[in-house]
């Protein structure tokens, strides 16, 4: 049985947590080289490759063997958060969704920078629609761009048959909330743009 769980944890600086926990970086292989995965780590025992300083088996094969990889992601947006109260305030405010129609603004927003034309076409105006938008711009769901939100909502969270990259709903909603957070930070501090 293949491990189908996928956990991403966002950090302002992932190295701070990695210094505190025992972990082994995940392995990623291309046709020509062995690489350390950009964000994936194992916090449980997995065979170790001392030459490459990472797991000795590729993360895809490791998943097939029930090893559990966790992605610890660096998210620079968090460096603009002062404290818990500031974070809560930013998330409680409805963003100015129409600001996404401004290319200068949208190009600064995390996960949206290269998708201005699709933003103009789809006009996401809520967290659920932003989550669907973020899933739409992944290869497996691009064919849905331009359809109505109602049509999209019936297909967007269905796992594709092929190997094309897609977003699961949990990731998309989390990223949509991050987009809202970033939009509100940029709106309050235009100098950050």
QUITA-V640883 format. One line per field, one symbol per residue. ss: DSSP state (H for helix, E for strand, L for the rest). psi: psi as a letter, one per 40 degrees, with the letter a starting at -180 (. if undefined). A space follows every 10 residues. Layout:
# QUITA-V640883
ss: ???
psi: ???
This chain:
# QUITA-V640883
ss: LLLLLLEEEE ELLHHHHHLL LLLEEEEEEL LLLEEEEEEE EELLLLLEEL LLLEELLEHH HHHHLLLLLE EEEELHHHHH LLLHHHHHHH HHLLLLHHHH HLHHHHLLLL LLLLLHHHHH HHLLLLHHHH HHHHHHLLHH HHHHLLLLHH HHHHHLLLLL LLLLLLLLHH HHHHHHHHHH HHHHHHHHLH HHL
psi: hhheihhhhi idgdddddde ihihiihhia deihihideh iheihihhhd defaieiidd ddddefihhh hhhhhddeee hdaddddddd dehhigdede ehddddeehh eedefddddd ddghfidddd ddddddeide edeeheiidd dddeddehhi daeihihidd dddddddddd ddddddddgd ee.
